[in-house]
Amino acid sequence: MRAYLTEFIGTFFLVLTIYLAVSSGSPLAPLAIGASLMVMVYMGGHISGAHYNPAVSLAVMFRGKLPPVEFLFYVIAQLFGATVAALMGASITHHEFAPAPGVGVGWGAALMVEILYTFALALVVLNVATAPKTEGNSYYGLAIGFTVAAGAFAGGGISGGAFNPAVGVGPILIDTIHGGHSMPHLWLYIVGPCIGGFVAAFIFRYQNEAALPAVPTAAPAGPKEAIAPEL
């Protein structure tokens, strides 16, 4: 239960920061988002693994570090945290926000950006926080946070810069409840990130083939070991 609570809290603050930073119109919103993820990763890495992203949890599961049942409960906690954060953001700002592709951007370009930067995020997470050769490092939070910041700066204006199904589901659900029309974009933020996370898991195993078992172990590590090393 501690792991699920941690996933809820971390996803909540990530999505709330996205909601408020984007709503403010600040050009530094991607930096605030990356910083929020970084500190939440350091906060919860030793408890839940600090995924805060169903696509990252998917990558960790296929990497062999998260049992399927745990994956399901992680995703529930993440989606719940994102939805509560979007509801809180709407009550603070008095208007709704939902990720959407840029004006004039086709679905193919938006989908590709979501796939590529989620792939980059998941691959960074797996290599800096689960690879045997990087075990115990102190920089994993910085690497993960700056990957999201880079993706948001580079791709936010194209795809909406979610790179996380929870970031799509929570705000779009609340926007739709309040009469918005963002639901047609939801599939981009589920399909794209999940493809990116899935591919990252297999690229990671190829990169680290010599240091990993040929197949996932019969008894995968618990949530505490899923992403981050002990602090």
DATAHU-V202860 format. One line per field, one symbol per residue. burial: 1 if it has 9 or more other ideal C-beta (glycine too) atoms within 8 Angstrom, else 0. A space follows every 50 residues. Layout:
burial=???
This chain:
burial=00111111111111111111111000001111111111111111101111 11111111111111110001101111111111111111110010011110 11001000111111111111111111111110010000011011111111 11101101111111111111111111000101001101111111111111 1111100100010000000100110111100
